[in-house]
């Protein structure tokens, strides 16, 4: 949807990812603003097809401002919640302070309300900006404890590479068919951010456990084993994961509620520079400590 240019020479456009030039202009805006290349997603089939971007473009096709919503269904306290994520919020410096972002936030939040999303979720270093729209901070806690006794059996294990087309296809398939990694707080299906986060964080290792048909996303932090995500039709217990990976850490930090791991870690607060914020009734029902898997960050 495109409107006529306004008195500032800006044109509002919504749902414009079908236009390659407009998508490239957003990639440039995010590169210039955050120093990240979301165009990497073109390698994996493009941006999330559920994305609904709201933006202003100048007369040269430069993206002056953008804010996007996308569908991010979640499992929260054992209930499937129709959630929307908000991302790619940026305004070029020369256009700041003029209310463009306020306009885009109103449009995006209004659109999500019309679509019947029960929960809005975003990550930000500027929480005050979203509070007037009903967003509240949700403190994140990871789950830390000693490892369980290892289940040592010979299992087939394969390291996956994002440079390998067959591995990418496998990752996509497993992510589409996955069960949520937690019944307390987890995405139910999210492909694009998992792939992008794997590219952005070069320390992340993706291991495929053939027997469980599950992908484990993990990394080592000194003697701590960081479990970032597990994608599969079922979630193997932590003892089987550590055994398959032949990891014998001093402690484990699960970066999501570990209710399916047959292991308990103690919630440990940490202070990431980015806050998780939520809006909507579904957020009020949250009863336990939570963390959004870093592989689902957006
Ligand atoms: C943050 C940013 C998007 C704001 O864009 P903008 O078009 O200048 O914002 P607006 O003029 O529409 O202001 C919208 C509201 O946000 C407030 N606001 C703007 N910048 C803010 C900041 N850094 N912290 C808190 N509130 C802020 C404004 O006061 C205004 O409030 P009001 O509606 O009560 O008057 C822009 O400065 C930017 O791109 N920054 C770098 C990238 C970034 O931080 N993006 C947000 C990621 S979550």
py3Dmol code that shows the C-alpha trace and the ligand (Angstrom):
import py3Dmol

protein = """\
ATOM      1  CA  UNK A   1       0.000   0.000   0.000  1.00  0.00           C
ATOM      2  CA  UNK A   2       1.501   3.386  -1.004  1.00  0.00           C
ATOM      3  CA  UNK A   3       0.103   6.872  -0.548  1.00  0.00           C
ATOM      4  CA  UNK A   4       1.032  10.147  -2.264  1.00  0.00           C
ATOM      5  CA  UNK A   5       4.117  12.026  -1.017  1.00  0.00           C
ATOM      6  CA  UNK A   6       3.384  14.407   1.864  1.00  0.00           C
ATOM      7  CA  UNK A   7       4.577  18.002   2.226  1.00  0.00           C
ATOM      8  CA  UNK A   8       7.966  16.711   3.427  1.00  0.00           C
ATOM      9  CA  UNK A   9       8.392  14.630   0.280  1.00  0.00           C
ATOM     10  CA  UNK A  10       7.835  11.409   2.191  1.00  0.00           C
ATOM     11  CA  UNK A  11       5.601   8.575   1.066  1.00  0.00           C
ATOM     12  CA  UNK A  12       4.047   6.149   3.521  1.00  0.00           C
ATOM     13  CA  UNK A  13       4.148   2.484   2.510  1.00  0.00           C
ATOM     14  CA  UNK A  14       2.908  -0.631   4.269  1.00  0.00           C
ATOM     15  CA  UNK A  15       3.472  -4.314   3.446  1.00  0.00           C
ATOM     16  CA  UNK A  16       6.123  -3.467   0.847  1.00  0.00           C
ATOM     17  CA  UNK A  17       8.506  -6.457   1.034  1.00  0.00           C
ATOM     18  CA  UNK A  18       7.261  -7.655  -2.364  1.00  0.00           C
ATOM     19  CA  UNK A  19       9.174  -4.722  -3.893  1.00  0.00           C
ATOM     20  CA  UNK A  20      12.880  -5.685  -4.012  1.00  0.00           C
ATOM     21  CA  UNK A  21      14.032  -2.044  -4.176  1.00  0.00           C
ATOM     22  CA  UNK A  22      12.025  -1.142  -1.074  1.00  0.00           C
ATOM     23  CA  UNK A  23      13.333  -4.214   0.800  1.00  0.00           C
ATOM     24  CA  UNK A  24      16.893  -3.210  -0.183  1.00  0.00           C
ATOM     25  CA  UNK A  25      16.192   0.313   1.136  1.00  0.00           C
ATOM     26  CA  UNK A  26      15.156  -1.143   4.504  1.00  0.00           C
ATOM     27  CA  UNK A  27      18.282  -3.335   4.567  1.00  0.00           C
ATOM     28  CA  UNK A  28      20.329  -0.142   4.033  1.00  0.00           C
ATOM     29  CA  UNK A  29      18.456   1.698   6.825  1.00  0.00           C
ATOM     30  CA  UNK A  30      19.143  -1.105   9.310  1.00  0.00           C
ATOM     31  CA  UNK A  31      22.761  -1.419   8.182  1.00  0.00           C
ATOM     32  CA  UNK A  32      23.297   2.331   8.652  1.00  0.00           C
ATOM     33  CA  UNK A  33      21.424   2.427  11.987  1.00  0.00           C
ATOM     34  CA  UNK A  34      22.495  -0.787  13.713  1.00  0.00           C
ATOM     35  CA  UNK A  35      25.432  -2.034  11.612  1.00  0.00           C
ATOM     36  CA  UNK A  36      23.645  -5.325  10.890  1.00  0.00           C
ATOM     37  CA  UNK A  37      22.942  -6.865   7.518  1.00  0.00           C
ATOM     38  CA  UNK A  38      19.450  -8.340   7.523  1.00  0.00           C
ATOM     39  CA  UNK A  39      19.869  -8.825   3.772  1.00  0.00           C
ATOM     40  CA  UNK A  40      21.644 -12.029   4.822  1.00  0.00           C
ATOM     41  CA  UNK A  41      18.149 -13.478   5.009  1.00  0.00           C
ATOM     42  CA  UNK A  42      18.017 -13.456   1.204  1.00  0.00           C
ATOM     43  CA  UNK A  43      20.351 -16.488   1.381  1.00  0.00           C
ATOM     44  CA  UNK A  44      17.696 -18.351   3.338  1.00  0.00           C
ATOM     45  CA  UNK A  45      14.609 -17.404   1.329  1.00  0.00           C
ATOM     46  CA  UNK A  46      14.011 -13.788   2.372  1.00  0.00           C
ATOM     47  CA  UNK A  47      12.343 -12.092   5.316  1.00  0.00           C
ATOM     48  CA  UNK A  48       9.619 -13.629   7.439  1.00  0.00           C
ATOM     49  CA  UNK A  49       6.555 -13.893   5.150  1.00  0.00           C
ATOM     50  CA  UNK A  50       4.310 -12.812   8.037  1.00  0.00           C
ATOM     51  CA  UNK A  51       6.122  -9.458   8.290  1.00  0.00           C
ATOM     52  CA  UNK A  52       4.015  -6.325   8.074  1.00  0.00           C
ATOM     53  CA  UNK A  53       6.395  -3.370   7.660  1.00  0.00           C
ATOM     54  CA  UNK A  54       5.293   0.260   8.025  1.00  0.00           C
ATOM     55  CA  UNK A  55       7.649   2.850   6.558  1.00  0.00           C
ATOM     56  CA  UNK A  56       8.308   6.258   5.041  1.00  0.00           C
ATOM     57  CA  UNK A  57      10.376   6.607   1.871  1.00  0.00           C
ATOM     58  CA  UNK A  58      11.784   9.796   0.366  1.00  0.00           C
ATOM     59  CA  UNK A  59      11.482  10.737  -3.298  1.00  0.00           C
ATOM     60  CA  UNK A  60      14.700   8.850  -4.103  1.00  0.00           C
ATOM     61  CA  UNK A  61      13.395   5.628  -2.617  1.00  0.00           C
ATOM     62  CA  UNK A  62      15.541   5.953   0.518  1.00  0.00           C
ATOM     63  CA  UNK A  63      13.858   4.417   3.537  1.00  0.00           C
ATOM     64  CA  UNK A  64      13.672   7.289   6.052  1.00  0.00           C
ATOM     65  CA  UNK A  65      11.837   5.407   8.814  1.00  0.00           C
ATOM     66  CA  UNK A  66      10.538   1.920   9.456  1.00  0.00           C
ATOM     67  CA  UNK A  67       8.804  -0.209  12.087  1.00  0.00           C
ATOM     68  CA  UNK A  68       7.708  -3.802  11.404  1.00  0.00           C
ATOM     69  CA  UNK A  69       5.335  -6.271  13.009  1.00  0.00           C
ATOM     70  CA  UNK A  70       5.442 -10.004  12.443  1.00  0.00           C
ATOM     71  CA  UNK A  71       3.528 -13.007  13.665  1.00  0.00           C
ATOM     72  CA  UNK A  72       5.302 -14.861  16.464  1.00  0.00           C
ATOM     73  CA  UNK A  73       2.976 -17.475  17.968  1.00  0.00           C
ATOM     74  CA  UNK A  74       4.129 -18.476  21.432  1.00  0.00           C
ATOM     75  CA  UNK A  75       3.507 -21.108  24.048  1.00  0.00           C
ATOM     76  CA  UNK A  76       2.964 -19.294  27.338  1.00  0.00           C
ATOM     77  CA  UNK A  77       2.054 -21.175  30.499  1.00  0.00           C
ATOM     78  CA  UNK A  78       0.783 -24.124  28.448  1.00  0.00           C
ATOM     79  CA  UNK A  79      -1.386 -21.990  26.191  1.00  0.00           C
ATOM     80  CA  UNK A  80      -0.898 -21.161  22.525  1.00  0.00           C
ATOM     81  CA  UNK A  81      -0.855 -17.367  22.318  1.00  0.00           C
ATOM     82  CA  UNK A  82      -1.295 -15.342  19.144  1.00  0.00           C
ATOM     83  CA  UNK A  83       1.651 -12.988  19.606  1.00  0.00           C
ATOM     84  CA  UNK A  84       3.168 -10.311  17.401  1.00  0.00           C
ATOM     85  CA  UNK A  85       6.804  -9.281  17.514  1.00  0.00           C
ATOM     86  CA  UNK A  86       7.922  -5.762  16.650  1.00  0.00           C
ATOM     87  CA  UNK A  87      11.290  -5.130  15.089  1.00  0.00           C
ATOM     88  CA  UNK A  88      13.370  -3.064  12.672  1.00  0.00           C
ATOM     89  CA  UNK A  89      12.462   0.247  14.315  1.00  0.00           C
ATOM     90  CA  UNK A  90      14.690   3.002  12.961  1.00  0.00           C
ATOM     91  CA  UNK A  91      14.563   6.568  11.677  1.00  0.00           C
ATOM     92  CA  UNK A  92      17.405   8.163   9.718  1.00  0.00           C
ATOM     93  CA  UNK A  93      19.100  10.934  11.773  1.00  0.00           C
ATOM     94  CA  UNK A  94      17.896  13.822   9.576  1.00  0.00           C
ATOM     95  CA  UNK A  95      14.285  12.715  10.044  1.00  0.00           C
ATOM     96  CA  UNK A  96      14.353  12.219  13.826  1.00  0.00           C
ATOM     97  CA  UNK A  97      12.355  14.249  16.329  1.00  0.00           C
ATOM     98  CA  UNK A  98       9.517  14.879  13.880  1.00  0.00           C
ATOM     99  CA  UNK A  99       7.080  12.259  15.094  1.00  0.00           C
ATOM    100  CA  UNK A 100       7.704   9.727  12.295  1.00  0.00           C
ATOM    101  CA  UNK A 101       8.335   6.887  14.700  1.00  0.00           C
ATOM    102  CA  UNK A 102       5.298   7.822  16.815  1.00  0.00           C
ATOM    103  CA  UNK A 103       3.231   7.628  13.635  1.00  0.00           C
ATOM    104  CA  UNK A 104       4.671   4.229  12.680  1.00  0.00           C
ATOM    105  CA  UNK A 105       4.237   2.815  16.204  1.00  0.00           C
ATOM    106  CA  UNK A 106       0.579   3.899  16.214  1.00  0.00           C
ATOM    107  CA  UNK A 107       0.010   2.300  12.836  1.00  0.00           C
ATOM    108  CA  UNK A 108       1.790  -0.961  13.767  1.00  0.00           C
ATOM    109  CA  UNK A 109       0.161  -1.370  17.196  1.00  0.00           C
ATOM    110  CA  UNK A 110      -3.245  -0.413  15.759  1.00  0.00           C
ATOM    111  CA  UNK A 111      -2.858  -2.963  12.963  1.00  0.00           C
ATOM    112  CA  UNK A 112      -1.979  -5.700  15.467  1.00  0.00           C
ATOM    113  CA  UNK A 113      -5.005  -4.867  17.615  1.00  0.00           C
ATOM    114  CA  UNK A 114      -7.224  -5.073  14.524  1.00  0.00           C
ATOM    115  CA  UNK A 115      -5.715  -8.450  13.646  1.00  0.00           C
ATOM    116  CA  UNK A 116      -6.561  -9.782  17.101  1.00  0.00           C
ATOM    117  CA  UNK A 117      -3.038 -10.366  18.412  1.00  0.00           C
ATOM    118  CA  UNK A 118      -3.235 -11.109  22.139  1.00  0.00           C
ATOM    119  CA  UNK A 119       0.335 -10.212  22.927  1.00  0.00           C
ATOM    120  CA  UNK A 120       2.866  -7.727  21.629  1.00  0.00           C
ATOM    121  CA  UNK A 121       6.521  -8.389  22.287  1.00  0.00           C
ATOM    122  CA  UNK A 122       9.676  -6.419  21.568  1.00  0.00           C
ATOM    123  CA  UNK A 123      13.293  -6.039  22.629  1.00  0.00           C
ATOM    124  CA  UNK A 124      14.675  -2.572  23.159  1.00  0.00           C
ATOM    125  CA  UNK A 125      17.345  -0.436  24.778  1.00  0.00           C
ATOM    126  CA  UNK A 126      14.770   2.408  25.051  1.00  0.00           C
ATOM    127  CA  UNK A 127      11.965   0.947  27.192  1.00  0.00           C
ATOM    128  CA  UNK A 128      10.567   4.381  28.095  1.00  0.00           C
ATOM    129  CA  UNK A 129       9.612   4.911  24.475  1.00  0.00           C
ATOM    130  CA  UNK A 130       7.178   1.988  24.515  1.00  0.00           C
ATOM    131  CA  UNK A 131       5.634   2.409  27.974  1.00  0.00           C
ATOM    132  CA  UNK A 132       2.999   4.920  26.776  1.00  0.00           C
ATOM    133  CA  UNK A 133       1.703   2.183  24.462  1.00  0.00           C
ATOM    134  CA  UNK A 134       1.145  -0.274  27.319  1.00  0.00           C
ATOM    135  CA  UNK A 135       4.401  -2.224  27.098  1.00  0.00           C
ATOM    136  CA  UNK A 136       5.863  -3.482  30.369  1.00  0.00           C
ATOM    137  CA  UNK A 137       9.317  -4.833  31.059  1.00  0.00           C
ATOM    138  CA  UNK A 138       9.523  -8.575  31.560  1.00  0.00           C
ATOM    139  CA  UNK A 139      12.709  -9.357  33.496  1.00  0.00           C
ATOM    140  CA  UNK A 140      14.559 -12.270  31.953  1.00  0.00           C
ATOM    141  CA  UNK A 141      16.275 -14.981  33.943  1.00  0.00           C
ATOM    142  CA  UNK A 142      18.357 -17.825  32.710  1.00  0.00           C
ATOM    143  CA  UNK A 143      18.394 -21.156  34.500  1.00  0.00           C
ATOM    144  CA  UNK A 144      21.656 -22.294  35.994  1.00  0.00           C
ATOM    145  CA  UNK A 145      22.816 -25.403  37.823  1.00  0.00           C
ATOM    146  CA  UNK A 146      25.165 -28.359  37.873  1.00  0.00           C
ATOM    147  CA  UNK A 147      24.832 -30.762  34.951  1.00  0.00           C
ATOM    148  CA  UNK A 148      22.872 -33.989  35.387  1.00  0.00           C
ATOM    149  CA  UNK A 149      24.711 -37.324  35.181  1.00  0.00           C
ATOM    150  CA  UNK A 150      25.612 -37.836  31.542  1.00  0.00           C
ATOM    151  CA  UNK A 151      23.754 -40.362  29.451  1.00  0.00           C
ATOM    152  CA  UNK A 152      26.696 -41.843  27.587  1.00  0.00           C
ATOM    153  CA  UNK A 153      25.754 -43.935  24.615  1.00  0.00           C
ATOM    154  CA  UNK A 154      27.002 -43.797  21.103  1.00  0.00           C
ATOM    155  CA  UNK A 155      24.650 -41.527  19.172  1.00  0.00           C
ATOM    156  CA  UNK A 156      24.917 -40.088  15.719  1.00  0.00           C
ATOM    157  CA  UNK A 157      25.762 -36.445  15.876  1.00  0.00           C
ATOM    158  CA  UNK A 158      26.363 -34.001  13.070  1.00  0.00           C
ATOM    159  CA  UNK A 159      27.552 -30.390  13.130  1.00  0.00           C
ATOM    160  CA  UNK A 160      25.349 -28.279  10.884  1.00  0.00           C
ATOM    161  CA  UNK A 161      26.720 -25.524   8.693  1.00  0.00           C
ATOM    162  CA  UNK A 162      24.898 -22.538   7.264  1.00  0.00           C
ATOM    163  CA  UNK A 163      27.210 -22.753   4.262  1.00  0.00           C
ATOM    164  CA  UNK A 164      25.631 -26.059   3.314  1.00  0.00           C
ATOM    165  CA  UNK A 165      22.318 -25.900   1.400  1.00  0.00           C
ATOM    166  CA  UNK A 166      21.225 -29.359   2.605  1.00  0.00           C
ATOM    167  CA  UNK A 167      21.855 -28.336   6.231  1.00  0.00           C
ATOM    168  CA  UNK A 168      19.864 -25.124   5.753  1.00  0.00           C
ATOM    169  CA  UNK A 169      16.969 -27.140   4.323  1.00  0.00           C
ATOM    170  CA  UNK A 170      17.157 -29.530   7.272  1.00  0.00           C
ATOM    171  CA  UNK A 171      17.199 -26.650   9.770  1.00  0.00           C
ATOM    172  CA  UNK A 172      14.169 -25.059   8.086  1.00  0.00           C
ATOM    173  CA  UNK A 173      12.267 -28.334   8.146  1.00  0.00           C
ATOM    174  CA  UNK A 174      13.055 -29.076  11.788  1.00  0.00           C
ATOM    175  CA  UNK A 175      12.099 -25.531  12.807  1.00  0.00           C
ATOM    176  CA  UNK A 176       8.773 -25.779  10.982  1.00  0.00           C
ATOM    177  CA  UNK A 177       7.923 -29.060  12.660  1.00  0.00           C
ATOM    178  CA  UNK A 178       9.293 -28.306  16.121  1.00  0.00           C
ATOM    179  CA  UNK A 179       7.518 -28.490  19.407  1.00  0.00           C
ATOM    180  CA  UNK A 180       8.111 -25.413  21.603  1.00  0.00           C
ATOM    181  CA  UNK A 181      11.293 -25.826  23.654  1.00  0.00           C
ATOM    182  CA  UNK A 182       9.324 -24.830  26.770  1.00  0.00           C
ATOM    183  CA  UNK A 183       5.652 -24.874  27.733  1.00  0.00           C
ATOM    184  CA  UNK A 184       6.251 -21.849  29.944  1.00  0.00           C
ATOM    185  CA  UNK A 185       7.638 -19.350  27.431  1.00  0.00           C
ATOM    186  CA  UNK A 186       8.816 -20.158  23.922  1.00  0.00           C
ATOM    187  CA  UNK A 187       8.103 -19.517  20.280  1.00  0.00           C
ATOM    188  CA  UNK A 188       6.157 -22.266  18.550  1.00  0.00           C
ATOM    189  CA  UNK A 189       7.553 -21.741  15.054  1.00  0.00           C
ATOM    190  CA  UNK A 190      10.107 -19.153  14.066  1.00  0.00           C
ATOM    191  CA  UNK A 191      12.489 -19.893  11.240  1.00  0.00           C
ATOM    192  CA  UNK A 192      13.955 -16.629   9.993  1.00  0.00           C
ATOM    193  CA  UNK A 193      15.303 -15.273  13.291  1.00  0.00           C
ATOM    194  CA  UNK A 194      16.824 -18.635  14.261  1.00  0.00           C
ATOM    195  CA  UNK A 195      18.802 -18.656  11.003  1.00  0.00           C
ATOM    196  CA  UNK A 196      19.761 -14.992  11.227  1.00  0.00           C
ATOM    197  CA  UNK A 197      20.860 -15.295  14.870  1.00  0.00           C
ATOM    198  CA  UNK A 198      22.992 -18.295  13.913  1.00  0.00           C
ATOM    199  CA  UNK A 199      24.764 -16.098  11.371  1.00  0.00           C
ATOM    200  CA  UNK A 200      25.099 -13.053  13.615  1.00  0.00           C
ATOM    201  CA  UNK A 201      26.598 -14.949  16.576  1.00  0.00           C
ATOM    202  CA  UNK A 202      29.523 -16.921  15.177  1.00  0.00           C
ATOM    203  CA  UNK A 203      30.035 -18.682  18.551  1.00  0.00           C
ATOM    204  CA  UNK A 204      26.704 -20.491  18.211  1.00  0.00           C
ATOM    205  CA  UNK A 205      27.059 -24.163  17.332  1.00  0.00           C
ATOM    206  CA  UNK A 206      24.251 -26.130  15.759  1.00  0.00           C
ATOM    207  CA  UNK A 207      24.386 -29.880  16.349  1.00  0.00           C
ATOM    208  CA  UNK A 208      21.935 -32.372  14.895  1.00  0.00           C
ATOM    209  CA  UNK A 209      21.095 -35.368  17.085  1.00  0.00           C
ATOM    210  CA  UNK A 210      20.025 -37.922  14.478  1.00  0.00           C
ATOM    211  CA  UNK A 211      18.238 -40.239  16.893  1.00  0.00           C
ATOM    212  CA  UNK A 212      16.126 -37.436  18.350  1.00  0.00           C
ATOM    213  CA  UNK A 213      15.847 -35.571  15.022  1.00  0.00           C
ATOM    214  CA  UNK A 214      16.602 -32.478  17.066  1.00  0.00           C
ATOM    215  CA  UNK A 215      18.888 -29.507  16.560  1.00  0.00           C
ATOM    216  CA  UNK A 216      20.713 -28.237  19.625  1.00  0.00           C
ATOM    217  CA  UNK A 217      21.916 -24.623  19.546  1.00  0.00           C
ATOM    218  CA  UNK A 218      24.649 -24.132  22.126  1.00  0.00           C
ATOM    219  CA  UNK A 219      27.941 -22.548  23.017  1.00  0.00           C
ATOM    220  CA  UNK A 220      30.623 -22.825  25.667  1.00  0.00           C
ATOM    221  CA  UNK A 221      31.315 -19.964  28.046  1.00  0.00           C
ATOM    222  CA  UNK A 222      34.409 -21.038  29.996  1.00  0.00           C
ATOM    223  CA  UNK A 223      33.318 -24.118  31.923  1.00  0.00           C
ATOM    224  CA  UNK A 224      29.633 -23.283  31.494  1.00  0.00           C
ATOM    225  CA  UNK A 225      27.580 -25.019  28.838  1.00  0.00           C
ATOM    226  CA  UNK A 226      25.079 -22.540  27.432  1.00  0.00           C
ATOM    227  CA  UNK A 227      22.017 -24.203  25.990  1.00  0.00           C
ATOM    228  CA  UNK A 228      20.411 -21.659  23.673  1.00  0.00           C
ATOM    229  CA  UNK A 229      17.621 -23.666  22.083  1.00  0.00           C
ATOM    230  CA  UNK A 230      16.513 -27.149  21.132  1.00  0.00           C
ATOM    231  CA  UNK A 231      14.389 -27.640  18.012  1.00  0.00           C
ATOM    232  CA  UNK A 232      12.744 -30.976  17.380  1.00  0.00           C
ATOM    233  CA  UNK A 233       9.451 -32.846  17.462  1.00  0.00           C
ATOM    234  CA  UNK A 234      10.345 -33.771  21.020  1.00  0.00           C
ATOM    235  CA  UNK A 235      12.910 -32.335  23.430  1.00  0.00           C
ATOM    236  CA  UNK A 236      15.631 -34.748  24.574  1.00  0.00           C
ATOM    237  CA  UNK A 237      16.533 -34.612  28.273  1.00  0.00           C
ATOM    238  CA  UNK A 238      19.580 -32.527  29.146  1.00  0.00           C
ATOM    239  CA  UNK A 239      21.510 -35.676  30.143  1.00  0.00           C
ATOM    240  CA  UNK A 240      21.070 -37.038  26.603  1.00  0.00           C
ATOM    241  CA  UNK A 241      22.032 -33.702  25.027  1.00  0.00           C
ATOM    242  CA  UNK A 242      25.233 -33.399  27.040  1.00  0.00           C
ATOM    243  CA  UNK A 243      26.049 -37.056  26.460  1.00  0.00           C
ATOM    244  CA  UNK A 244      25.521 -36.791  22.706  1.00  0.00           C
ATOM    245  CA  UNK A 245      27.670 -33.666  22.526  1.00  0.00           C
ATOM    246  CA  UNK A 246      30.239 -35.208  24.889  1.00  0.00           C
ATOM    247  CA  UNK A 247      30.177 -32.077  27.043  1.00  0.00           C
ATOM    248  CA  UNK A 248      31.215 -32.282  30.708  1.00  0.00           C
ATOM    249  CA  UNK A 249      30.804 -28.723  31.968  1.00  0.00           C
ATOM    250  CA  UNK A 250      30.941 -27.506  35.576  1.00  0.00           C
ATOM    251  CA  UNK A 251      27.568 -25.920  35.125  1.00  0.00           C
ATOM    252  CA  UNK A 252      24.769 -25.509  32.640  1.00  0.00           C
ATOM    253  CA  UNK A 253      22.923 -22.303  31.789  1.00  0.00           C
ATOM    254  CA  UNK A 254      19.663 -22.867  29.938  1.00  0.00           C
ATOM    255  CA  UNK A 255      18.551 -19.761  28.080  1.00  0.00           C
ATOM    256  CA  UNK A 256      14.862 -20.706  28.213  1.00  0.00           C
ATOM    257  CA  UNK A 257      12.640 -22.217  30.942  1.00  0.00           C
ATOM    258  CA  UNK A 258      13.933 -25.822  31.267  1.00  0.00           C
ATOM    259  CA  UNK A 259      10.595 -27.519  31.994  1.00  0.00           C
ATOM    260  CA  UNK A 260      11.119 -30.095  29.223  1.00  0.00           C
ATOM    261  CA  UNK A 261      14.766 -30.917  29.942  1.00  0.00           C
ATOM    262  CA  UNK A 262      14.242 -33.310  32.873  1.00  0.00           C
ATOM    263  CA  UNK A 263      16.590 -31.054  34.821  1.00  0.00           C
ATOM    264  CA  UNK A 264      16.138 -28.049  37.024  1.00  0.00           C
ATOM    265  CA  UNK A 265      18.259 -24.941  37.088  1.00  0.00           C
ATOM    266  CA  UNK A 266      17.891 -22.063  39.487  1.00  0.00           C
ATOM    267  CA  UNK A 267      16.675 -18.805  37.933  1.00  0.00           C
ATOM    268  CA  UNK A 268      19.575 -16.368  37.763  1.00  0.00           C
ATOM    269  CA  UNK A 269      19.026 -12.716  36.984  1.00  0.00           C
ATOM    270  CA  UNK A 270      21.258 -11.081  34.517  1.00  0.00           C
ATOM    271  CA  UNK A 271      21.168  -7.597  33.103  1.00  0.00           C
ATOM    272  CA  UNK A 272      21.265  -7.644  29.336  1.00  0.00           C
ATOM    273  CA  UNK A 273      21.487  -4.184  27.788  1.00  0.00           C
ATOM    274  CA  UNK A 274      18.340  -5.008  25.855  1.00  0.00           C
ATOM    275  CA  UNK A 275      14.998  -5.278  27.700  1.00  0.00           C
ATOM    276  CA  UNK A 276      12.193  -7.647  26.843  1.00  0.00           C
ATOM    277  CA  UNK A 277       8.838  -5.842  26.838  1.00  0.00           C
ATOM    278  CA  UNK A 278       5.333  -7.208  26.455  1.00  0.00           C
ATOM    279  CA  UNK A 279       1.862  -5.758  26.047  1.00  0.00           C
ATOM    280  CA  UNK A 280      -1.526  -7.468  26.336  1.00  0.00           C
ATOM    281  CA  UNK A 281      -3.533  -9.669  28.671  1.00  0.00           C
ATOM    282  CA  UNK A 282      -1.551 -12.816  27.889  1.00  0.00           C
ATOM    283  CA  UNK A 283       1.467 -11.188  29.540  1.00  0.00           C
ATOM    284  CA  UNK A 284      -0.401 -10.657  32.819  1.00  0.00           C
ATOM    285  CA  UNK A 285      -0.913 -14.406  33.187  1.00  0.00           C
ATOM    286  CA  UNK A 286       2.798 -15.178  33.233  1.00  0.00           C
ATOM    287  CA  UNK A 287       3.549 -16.846  36.536  1.00  0.00           C
ATOM    288  CA  UNK A 288       7.175 -17.985  36.469  1.00  0.00           C
ATOM    289  CA  UNK A 289      10.580 -16.627  35.553  1.00  0.00           C
ATOM    290  CA  UNK A 290      11.117 -16.556  31.798  1.00  0.00           C
ATOM    291  CA  UNK A 291      13.698 -16.049  29.132  1.00  0.00           C
ATOM    292  CA  UNK A 292      13.218 -15.794  25.398  1.00  0.00           C
ATOM    293  CA  UNK A 293      15.672 -18.119  23.695  1.00  0.00           C
ATOM    294  CA  UNK A 294      18.493 -16.063  22.139  1.00  0.00           C
ATOM    295  CA  UNK A 295      17.783 -17.946  18.904  1.00  0.00           C
ATOM    296  CA  UNK A 296      14.339 -16.297  18.807  1.00  0.00           C
ATOM    297  CA  UNK A 297      15.660 -12.808  19.533  1.00  0.00           C
ATOM    298  CA  UNK A 298      14.713 -10.221  16.959  1.00  0.00           C
TER     299      UNK A 298
END
"""
ligand_1 = """\
48
LIG
C 14.492 5.946 18.542
C 14.059 6.502 17.190
C 13.425 5.380 16.382
C 13.027 7.587 17.422
O 12.552 8.069 16.157
P 11.909 9.529 15.999
O 11.182 9.578 14.700
O 12.925 10.542 16.262
O 10.838 9.516 17.196
P 9.571 10.463 17.297
O 9.963 11.863 16.978
O 8.444 9.908 16.533
O 9.245 10.326 18.842
C 8.324 9.358 19.312
C 8.279 9.368 20.795
O 9.422 8.661 21.308
C 10.136 9.488 22.210
N 11.547 9.197 22.018
C 12.314 9.463 20.949
N 13.571 9.029 21.132
C 13.582 8.457 22.364
C 14.597 7.855 23.143
N 15.848 7.726 22.686
N 14.267 7.374 24.356
C 13.006 7.481 24.841
N 12.005 8.073 24.148
C 12.295 8.554 22.922
C 9.782 10.907 21.809
O 9.937 11.804 22.881
C 8.341 10.770 21.388
O 7.506 10.770 22.530
P 6.058 11.468 22.471
O 5.251 10.695 21.456
O 5.539 11.337 23.869
O 6.278 12.895 22.043
C 15.267 7.099 16.419
O 15.910 8.033 17.227
C 16.287 6.054 15.983
O 16.189 5.485 14.894
N 17.270 5.770 16.850
C 18.308 4.747 16.555
C 17.712 3.354 16.443
C 16.844 2.960 17.618
O 17.188 3.178 18.768
N 15.684 2.359 17.297
C 14.749 1.880 18.285
C 15.067 0.474 18.556
S 14.029 -0.215 19.798
"""
view = py3Dmol.view(width=600, height=400)
view.addModel(protein, "pdb")
view.setStyle({"model": 0}, {"cartoon": {"style": "trace"}})
view.addModel(ligand_1, "xyz")
view.setStyle({"model": 1}, {"stick": {}})
view.zoomTo()
view.show()
